[in-house]
Amino acid sequence: MKNKSLFTLAIVIAIMAGMVACKSSKKQEMVTSEAFGTFNGKEVFLYTLTNKKGDVIKLTNYGASIAEVSVPDRNGVRGNVTFGYDNLAGYKSGDLYFGKIVGRFANRIAKGKFTLDGIEYTLSLNNGANSLHGGNTGWHSRVWDAQILTKTDYPAIKFKYFSPDMEEGYPGNVTAEVVYTWTDDDEIIMDYKVTTDKNTVLNITNHAYFNLHGAGTGDILDHEVVIKASAFTPVDSTLIPTGEIRPVEGTPFDFRSPHKIGERINNPDIQLVLGKGYDHNFVLDNAEEVDASVYDPLTGRQLEVLTDQPGIQLYTGNFLDGTQKGRGGKIYVYRSGFCLETQHYPDSPNQATFPSTVLTPDEPFISSTTYRFSVKK
Ligand code: BGC
């Protein structure tokens, strides 16, 4: 009798062990990796994450980037809707931040200077008189450590980067982590955690460009945008915020109800002239689950953006000029992609009235942004 129950127990344990093994090997199949070259002696990989629907995203640890998002249109036909390059050479030479994680400070810092705790810090100037997106060799151009996560419900990868004290002029030894999760509802969830050993400033985002017709298939002027923002931050001629928080009411920046990108983009509004189109930070109301959405009437594809960040930059690819050759030899022409970069407001370290971007050793920066893809019939 005793032997029989021991035997039964052994069988139950064996079945459970088998189930665990099966589950984890299935997980492994949802994330595959291939060599993508080396940079500064570090190996770069291209990862493919497939969810239960069979929809796919590709990520690379070069710049912790989103390289491809392959999702269906209303007829079920999959297409890649984000900008990327075929190879590492493209990523290294491309300077437009396709799909990359941008840090330490996304967007602009006026004249590349800020003062923190009475000390003035000087950054490299890589955008006229200003510093843009963390400087010349910001986090977008670093090889991040990668770990495929196996104890998750969906395919997921953690990218980690250690940024030493005074890298690109910023104080503090900083460790940044971004976990990308690709859910069965076609959501890319980006969970950020950043710590420092000294007071510093931080503004981190993902700089993916999207074209819901399919990347490299013409402009995005017919895409319909909603941004749940009652105000935006007007800029000067170098795209540095003036400090004003201006209501969107009665301006071409009012996207609280849907408007096509092209509807008002060429209005003689001075802000649109300065931005060469939309290249502005919106002050999010943060009142609803979805903070922004873009719908493409042609394909039925929709992108929704959910974030806990106070701002979002709508950039309509005004500096794209067709010189970038992307995945599959696609050419990205003027205004053929839009970005919705979740963020703190630009130049916050120099703007006392904006929400603080100071990161201190006693409190990590924890934040989450989701890009959710779906179709409207
Ligand atoms: C900025 C643009 C800039 C672009 C570079 C955007 O975040 O707002 O001004 O040209 O990044 O790709």
Boltz pocket constraint, residues with backbone or C-beta under 6 A from the ligand:
constraints:
  - pocket:
      binder: B
      contacts: [[A, 95], [A, 96], [A, 97], [A, 107], [A, 239], [A, 279], [A, 280], [A, 313], [A, 315], [A, 319], [A, 341]]
      max_distance: 6.0
